[in-house]
Amino acid sequence: MRIEKKTLDVFIIKKFLGTFFLALVLIMGVAIIFDFSEKIDDFLEKEAPLKAVIFDYYLNFIPYFATLFSPLFTFIAVIFFTSKMAYDTEIIAILSSGVSFRRMMLPYFYSSLLIAIIAFFLTNFVIPHSNKERIEFEDKYYRGRSSHFMARNIHRQVYPNVYAFMETYRSSAQIGTEFSLERFNEDGELESKLMATHITWDSTLNKWSARNYVIRDIIDGQEYIRKGRRIDTTLTITPDDFERGEDFVVTMNLFELNEYIDLLKLQGSEEVLLCLNEKHKRLANPFSVFILTLIGVSLSSKKVRGGIGVQIGFGLALSFSYIFFMQFATQFSLKGSLNPMFAMWLPNILYLSIAILLYRKAPK
């Protein structure tokens, strides 16, 4: 008996997407219950409105974590329904009808492609906006992040060959103390240096105002001194750059993130590593959907003793090892030991090798 290939494609795609969304609903439901039980005391203590909890937090919490773990949900879906097909000898029937194992993989990759495209679009262009609302809610009703802080010994490159330094910066008054701005020539020689007792942000002009300043200009080996009470200067840094938390990077869409990375590179900020990790993670994550799909099908397409529980257990262990390895590579990248792009793609490269090996050993 021959099986119509289009019928087979529709059958597998329905099974795949149906199981995927079922797994998504069930796991996110459990995640919401655990998250709510952990934070309910803070919500009650800070009198978070029920409307804000539902619409500002959980309606933004769900898509963020759903897309973040979409490769894992995909893997669980593939393992579950493919193992059941193998246990019910449906895969044997498909292969016996003349459909090759490679051809059987096509509807799996059609489904994976759809999930990957949706995840890529949401992660890069929709969820960053919702993350702003979620983080604002958390700061107000959960973490209670203070808007007032003091930073010390700030060094930034603000333009090519131009470097700024502040001994301290107070966010409450938007004032930096013991400020200096140095400009060097292409040979690394000092051309000019501005020193001020403090520098203040002028929100009306969007400029910094240096007070009690001294400027040293070095021209043809001669040093010239200028002094004054106030001078305005335009820098590529603003108070927002000091007040942003590390989770700020998840609130930018892909275009904004690229622009911010260019600015951080100009400033010579170490924060650029965090942003590069976020960028390449967003690009690498959708490809992991294909890799984990291939691993899932290869693992679960053969009927084994012990039923589908053994295959699901082994599959979950493998998928969690993937997530662990991703976090491991991220930390190495943030420490400066690995290139961010290589670090984020390394798990995909490694597990693609595992996927190819398992595929070759899968039943044909």
Secondary structure, DSSP 8 states (H G I E B T S, - for coil): ----HHHHHHHHHHHHHHHHHHHHHHHHHHHHHHHHHHHHHHHHHTT--HHIIIIIIIHHHHHHHHHHTHHHHHHHHHHHHHHHHHHTTHHHHHHHTT--HHHHHHHHHHHHHHHHHHHHHIIIIIHHHHHHHHHHHHHHHTS---S--EEEEEEEEEETTEEEEEEEEETTTTEEEEEEEEEE-TTS-EEEEEEEEEEEEETTTTEEEEEEEEEEEEETTEEEEEEEEEEEE--S--HHHHH--GGGGGGS-HHHHHHHHHHHHHHT-TTHHHHHHHHHHHHHHHHHHHHHHHHHHHHHSS--TT-HHHHHHHHHHHHHHHHHHHHHHHHHHHTTSS-HHHHHHHHHHHHHHHHHHHHHHS--
